[in-house]
């Protein structure tokens, strides 16, 4: 029993972080050492948007995150049906750096 308690991770979250930040676009770039994911809220008719959050991951953690997202999407679709990608927005992805994919 003591062994199990030592392996638990206690994660805390502030109220501000718990509220979350809405994003409808993710811009992903990478180098040999890291993946950078910028979350943006793009509003129709507004030509300029700001990055709301940036997450930097090691390649190993980026791959683990991808697998966790795939697993969660599959579980969601089992309960709620297929997620339809109804919106194909053409947004220029070259913000002065390498072309990113979202």
C-alpha positions in Angstrom: 0.0 0.0 0.0 2.8 2.4 0.9 4.4 1.7 -2.6 1.2 2.7 -4.4 1.0 6.0 -2.5 4.6 6.9 -3.3 3.9 6.5 -7.1 0.9 8.9 -7.1 1.3 12.3 -8.7 -0.5 15.2 -7.1 -1.4 17.7 -9.7 -2.9 21.1 -8.8 -4.7 23.6 -11.0 -5.4 27.3 -10.3 -8.9 28.7 -10.9 -7.6 30.8 -13.8 -6.1 27.8 -15.6 -9.1 25.7 -14.8 -11.3 28.1 -16.8 -9.4 27.3 -19.9 -8.7 29.3 -23.1 -10.7 28.7 -26.2 -8.8 28.0 -29.4 -10.0 26.9 -32.9 -6.6 26.7 -34.6 -3.4 24.9 -33.6 -0.1 25.8 -35.4 2.5 23.1 -35.0 6.2 23.6 -35.7 9.2 21.6 -34.7 13.0 21.5 -34.5 15.3 18.5 -33.9 14.8 19.0 -30.1 11.2 20.2 -29.6 7.7 20.5 -30.9 5.9 23.9 -30.5 2.1 24.0 -30.5 0.6 27.5 -30.7 -3.1 27.7 -29.9 -5.0 30.6 -31.6 -8.6 31.8 -31.6 -9.3 33.0 -35.1 -12.5 35.1 -35.5 -14.3 35.3 -38.9 -13.7 38.6 -40.6 -10.9 39.6 -38.2 -7.6 39.6 -40.2 -5.3 39.4 -37.1 -5.3 36.9 -34.3 -3.0 36.4 -31.3 -1.5 33.2 -29.9 -3.5 32.4 -26.7 -1.2 29.6 -25.5 2.1 28.0 -26.5 3.0 24.5 -25.4 6.6 23.2 -26.0 7.1 19.4 -25.9 10.0 17.1 -26.4 9.6 14.8 -29.4 8.9 11.9 -27.1 6.2 13.8 -25.2 4.7 15.1 -28.5 4.3 11.5 -29.7 2.8 10.4 -26.4 0.4 13.4 -26.6 -0.6 12.4 -30.1 -1.3 8.8 -29.0 -3.4 10.1 -26.1 -5.4 12.4 -28.4 -6.0 9.5 -30.8 -7.2 7.3 -28.0 -9.5 10.0 -26.6 -11.0 10.9 -30.0 -11.7 7.2 -30.6 -13.4 6.9 -27.2 -15.4 10.1 -27.8 -16.6 8.8 -31.3 -17.6 5.5 -29.8 -20.1 7.3 -27.6 -21.0 10.3 -29.7 -20.5 9.2 -33.3 -17.9 10.3 -35.9 -16.6 13.8 -35.6 -17.2 15.5 -39.0 -14.6 18.0 -40.3 -17.2 20.3 -41.9 -15.1 23.4 -42.1 -12.1 23.7 -44.3 -10.7 27.1 -43.6 -7.9 28.4 -45.7 -5.5 30.2 -43.4 -2.0 31.2 -44.5 0.3 29.1 -42.4 3.6 30.8 -43.2 4.2 33.4 -40.4 7.7 33.9 -41.4 8.9 30.5 -40.4 8.6 27.0 -41.9 5.1 26.0 -43.1 3.1 24.4 -40.2 0.3 22.0 -40.2 -2.7 22.1 -37.9 
